[in-house]
Amino acid sequence: LTLSRPVILRAAYDGAVSLLSSSGETLLSCASPGVRVVGFRIQQTGGDPTRRGRSSVRAVEVLSGALRLDRCTVGSEAGSGVIAADGGAVDLQGCTLRGCGKCGLLVFDGGSAACESSTLAGNGLYGLVVQNGGTATADGSRFGSNKHAGILAHGKGSVCVSRGNDISANGEMGIGVQNGAEVRVERTRVSGNIHAGLFVDGDASKAVVKDSDVSENGVRGIGVQSGGEAHLQGSRVCSNSQEGVFVSGARSQVTLQDNDVASNGTKGVGVQSGAASLIIANRILNNAEEGVFVSDPGSQATVRDSNVASNGMKGIGVQSGGQAEIDGNLIHANQREGIYISGNGSKALVHNNDITQNGVKGVGIQDGADVAVEGNRISGNQYVGVHVYGRGSRGLVQDNDIRDNSLAAVVSEHEGVVQSAGNRIDGVHEHD
């Protein structure tokens, strides 16, 4: 059925009209603006599942014009339910795209799509794919139980916006962003996906996440690698099986502001292999290992104005050449050190923090690390306030208030070097 002029086709009731094919041919093709189809059941079987790209099997196509589908159900056994390309636009309102062999909805090569109050679930590859310059918005919809991902954005110029959706129980990831694509995620629940909730991969790939819940995913909440970037604000990243947020590789970066990163199965935030992170005003609590962990040469984290507390190992750990600026935080009641910096080439500036009641040391400096500890309040830790251990380790400890630690205020061992000046130690001011 080719629709080449504006028209409204309305079933007497939902499902009263069926378009069926058993040979894999396209059932509905839109070539005009102003086309609307209401309440149809569109089901395609048969066709060659090896066909790809423009020749792939699809039940509905919009290669020009604009098609609105209201309360339609669409399926394609061997291909995609709906495709939009070449300037064609599709608007799904209250539709179900389920059981397609490949994608529920595929948007590419300048096509556009809007999806509202719809279900794209149980498809053989993806719920929604936006690639090669396609654009899509999804509002109040469900993307679940697709074999690979709920939403995939791929390629430069491809943009997808998710608002108020539920993206859950997909076979690999909730949302994937690859090869220079961009996604914007607002008020969206991304939960229970087998691997990552959100995965950003490749140079110039970008995700912006606001007011969303990325929780209970099978590996990590958010993964960023190979030059991708993610910006997260006002969101929950909780109870994922491994890291809450994990960023890896040169040029990869994350910015976290005003989020809850809590109760994840390993680290709250992991930064490694040359990646960078900016962590401001977050609550990083009750993670099974470190709250924040930075590792490897070129890796860098700035942690500022955050609450890093009650984590199962260190509050903040830096090792193997990583670097960190740690400023203005409450680092409290972590099971081991509040802050621990170790390894040749590892450096940190620890400034103006409250480092209290941690299970071992307030600040540990070990195995060649170089750390400036300045203007902090370090109290009530179970072993020492500041501990510098091992040849090549250096701690510049100045202008701190260090009191009520169980064993001692400042200790150096095994050729560790402490340069100490201007501190108040158990209420007594230290002379330069």
Solvent accessible surface area in square Angstrom, and as a share of the most:
residue,aa,sasa,rsa
1,L,101,0.50
2,T,91,0.53
3,L,15,0.08
4,S,81,0.52
5,R,182,0.66
6,P,91,0.57
7,V,45,0.26
8,I,98,0.50
9,L,48,0.24
10,R,142,0.52
11,A,8,0.06
12,A,99,0.77
13,Y,156,0.59
14,D,76,0.39
15,G,39,0.37
16,A,42,0.33
17,V,51,0.29
18,S,47,0.30
19,L,34,0.17
20,L,110,0.55
21,S,13,0.08
22,S,95,0.61
23,S,76,0.49
24,G,7,0.07
25,E,110,0.49
26,T,46,0.27
27,L,18,0.09
28,L,1,0.00
29,S,21,0.14
30,C,2,0.01
31,A,49,0.38
32,S,5,0.03
33,P,88,0.55
34,G,50,0.48
35,V,3,0.02
36,R,69,0.25
37,V,0,0.00
38,V,2,0.01
39,G,1,0.01
40,F,17,0.07
41,R,100,0.37
42,I,0,0.00
43,Q,57,0.25
44,Q,0,0.00
45,T,52,0.30
46,G,23,0.22
47,G,34,0.33
48,D,61,0.31
49,P,80,0.50
50,T,105,0.61
51,R,103,0.37
52,R,191,0.70
53,G,45,0.44
54,R,120,0.44
55,S,60,0.39
56,S,6,0.04
57,V,3,0.02
58,R,25,0.09
59,A,0,0.00
60,V,0,0.00
61,E,25,0.11
62,V,0,0.00
63,L,58,0.29
64,S,50,0.32
65,G,24,0.23
66,A,40,0.31
67,L,2,0.01
68,R,91,0.33
69,L,0,0.00
70,D,6,0.03
71,R,118,0.43
72,C,0,0.00
73,T,64,0.37
74,V,5,0.03
75,G,0,0.00
76,S,0,0.00
77,E,103,0.46
78,A,10,0.08
79,G,0,0.00
80,S,3,0.02
81,G,0,0.00
82,V,0,0.00
83,I,1,0.00
84,A,0,0.00
85,A,0,0.00
86,D,69,0.36
87,G,53,0.51
88,G,0,0.00
89,A,34,0.26
90,V,4,0.02
91,D,38,0.20
92,L,0,0.00
93,Q,40,0.18
94,G,33,0.32
95,C,2,0.01
96,T,38,0.22
97,L,0,0.00
98,R,125,0.46
99,G,45,0.44
100,C,2,0.01
101,G,29,0.28
102,K,35,0.15
103,C,10,0.06
104,G,0,0.00
105,L,1,0.00
106,L,18,0.09
107,V,0,0.00
108,F,9,0.04
109,D,54,0.28
110,G,43,0.42
111,G,1,0.01
112,S,38,0.25
113,A,9,0.07
114,A,36,0.28
115,C,2,0.01
116,E,77,0.34
117,S,71,0.46
118,S,4,0.03
119,T,30,0.17
120,L,0,0.00
121,A,1,0.01
122,G,33,0.32
123,N,3,0.02
124,G,24,0.23
125,L,55,0.27
126,Y,44,0.17
127,G,0,0.00
128,L,1,0.00
129,V,5,0.03
130,V,0,0.00
131,Q,48,0.21
132,N,80,0.41
133,G,26,0.25
134,G,0,0.00
135,T,60,0.35
136,A,4,0.03
137,T,43,0.25
138,A,0,0.00
139,D,35,0.18
140,G,46,0.44
141,S,5,0.03
142,R,90,0.33
143,F,0,0.00
144,G,0,0.00
145,S,61,0.39
146,N,1,0.01
147,K,130,0.55
148,H,46,0.21
149,A,0,0.00
150,G,0,0.00
151,I,1,0.01
152,L,14,0.07
153,A,0,0.00
154,H,60,0.27
155,G,10,0.09
156,K,158,0.67
157,G,51,0.50
158,S,1,0.01
159,V,36,0.21
160,C,1,0.01
161,V,13,0.08
162,S,2,0.01
163,R,80,0.29
164,G,33,0.32
165,N,5,0.02
166,D,46,0.24
167,I,0,0.00
168,S,15,0.10
169,A,52,0.40
170,N,0,0.00
171,G,29,0.28
172,E,73,0.33
173,M,23,0.10
174,G,0,0.00
175,I,3,0.01
176,G,0,0.00
177,V,0,0.00
178,Q,42,0.19
179,N,85,0.44
180,G,11,0.11
181,A,0,0.00
182,E,46,0.21
183,V,2,0.01
184,R,92,0.33
185,V,3,0.02
186,E,58,0.26
187,R,140,0.51
188,T,2,0.01
189,R,112,0.41
190,V,2,0.01
191,S,6,0.04
192,G,35,0.34
193,N,1,0.00
194,I,112,0.57
195,H,74,0.33
196,A,0,0.00
197,G,0,0.00
198,L,3,0.01
199,F,34,0.14
200,V,0,0.00
201,D,34,0.18
202,G,13,0.13
203,D,75,0.39
204,A,65,0.51
205,S,0,0.00
206,K,65,0.28
207,A,0,0.00
208,V,32,0.19
209,V,2,0.01
210,K,85,0.36
211,D,89,0.46
212,S,7,0.04
213,D,41,0.21
214,V,2,0.01
215,S,8,0.05
216,E,110,0.49
217,N,1,0.01
218,G,34,0.33
219,V,30,0.17
220,R,39,0.14
221,G,0,0.00
222,I,2,0.01
223,G,1,0.01
224,V,2,0.01
225,Q,68,0.30
226,S,54,0.35
227,G,8,0.07
228,G,0,0.00
229,E,39,0.18
230,A,4,0.03
231,H,54,0.24
232,L,5,0.02
233,Q,81,0.36
234,G,30,0.29
235,S,3,0.02
236,R,109,0.40
237,V,0,0.00
238,C,7,0.04
239,S,53,0.34
240,N,2,0.01
241,S,64,0.41
242,Q,74,0.33
243,E,18,0.08
244,G,0,0.00
245,V,0,0.00
246,F,33,0.14
247,V,0,0.00
248,S,19,0.12
249,G,16,0.15
250,A,55,0.43
251,R,158,0.58
252,S,1,0.01
253,Q,79,0.35
254,V,3,0.02
255,T,33,0.19
256,L,2,0.01
257,Q,77,0.34
258,D,65,0.34
259,N,0,0.00
260,D,43,0.22
261,V,0,0.00
262,A,16,0.12
263,S,55,0.36
264,N,3,0.01
265,G,34,0.33
266,T,33,0.19
267,K,36,0.15
268,G,0,0.00
269,V,0,0.00
270,G,1,0.01
271,V,1,0.01
272,Q,65,0.29
273,S,52,0.34
274,G,19,0.18
275,A,0,0.00
276,A,38,0.29
277,S,5,0.03
278,L,65,0.33
279,I,0,0.00
280,I,37,0.19
281,A,37,0.28
282,N,1,0.01
283,R,80,0.29
284,I,0,0.00
285,L,45,0.22
286,N,83,0.42
287,N,1,0.01
288,A,53,0.41
289,E,50,0.22
290,E,7,0.03
291,G,0,0.00
292,V,0,0.00
293,F,32,0.13
294,V,0,0.00
295,S,10,0.06
296,D,39,0.20
297,P,104,0.65
298,G,59,0.57
299,S,0,0.00
300,Q,63,0.28
301,A,0,0.00
302,T,14,0.08
303,V,0,0.00
304,R,79,0.29
305,D,81,0.42
306,S,6,0.04
307,N,47,0.24
308,V,0,0.00
309,A,8,0.06
310,S,45,0.29
311,N,0,0.00
312,G,30,0.29
313,M,68,0.30
314,K,26,0.11
315,G,0,0.00
316,I,0,0.00
317,G,1,0.01
318,V,1,0.00
319,Q,67,0.30
320,S,54,0.35
321,G,8,0.08
322,G,0,0.00
323,Q,80,0.35
324,A,8,0.06
325,E,59,0.26
326,I,0,0.00
327,D,32,0.16
328,G,25,0.24
329,N,4,0.02
330,L,72,0.36
331,I,0,0.00
332,H,55,0.24
333,A,30,0.24
334,N,1,0.01
335,Q,116,0.52
336,R,108,0.39
337,E,5,0.02
338,G,0,0.00
339,I,0,0.00
340,Y,33,0.13
341,I,0,0.00
342,S,13,0.08
343,G,15,0.15
344,N,125,0.64
345,G,44,0.42
346,S,0,0.00
347,K,102,0.43
348,A,9,0.07
349,L,67,0.33
350,V,0,0.00
351,H,72,0.32
352,N,62,0.32
353,N,0,0.00
354,D,49,0.25
355,I,0,0.00
356,T,23,0.14
357,Q,109,0.48
358,N,0,0.00
359,G,31,0.30
360,V,35,0.20
361,K,17,0.07
362,G,0,0.00
363,V,0,0.00
364,G,1,0.01
365,I,1,0.01
366,Q,41,0.18
367,D,75,0.39
368,G,11,0.11
369,A,0,0.00
370,D,44,0.23
371,V,1,0.01
372,A,20,0.16
373,V,0,0.00
374,E,41,0.18
375,G,23,0.22
376,N,1,0.01
377,R,94,0.34
378,I,0,0.00
379,S,29,0.18
380,G,21,0.20
381,N,0,0.00
382,Q,110,0.49
383,Y,68,0.26
384,V,0,0.00
385,G,0,0.00
386,V,0,0.00
387,H,9,0.04
388,V,0,0.00
389,Y,69,0.26
390,G,8,0.08
391,R,183,0.67
392,G,54,0.52
393,S,0,0.00
394,R,88,0.32
395,G,0,0.00
396,L,46,0.23
397,V,0,0.00
398,Q,52,0.23
399,D,90,0.47
400,N,4,0.02
401,D,40,0.21
402,I,0,0.00
403,R,83,0.30
404,D,104,0.54
405,N,18,0.09
406,S,77,0.50
407,L,114,0.57
408,A,35,0.27
409,A,13,0.10
410,V,41,0.23
411,V,33,0.19
412,S,57,0.37
413,E,64,0.29
414,H,125,0.56
415,E,111,0.50
416,G,11,0.11
417,V,75,0.43
418,V,41,0.24
419,Q,85,0.38
420,S,43,0.28
421,A,29,0.23
422,G,12,0.11
423,N,0,0.00
424,R,100,0.36
425,I,49,0.25
426,D,85,0.44
427,G,30,0.29
428,V,107,0.61
429,H,98,0.44
430,E,43,0.19
431,H,160,0.71
432,D,154,0.80
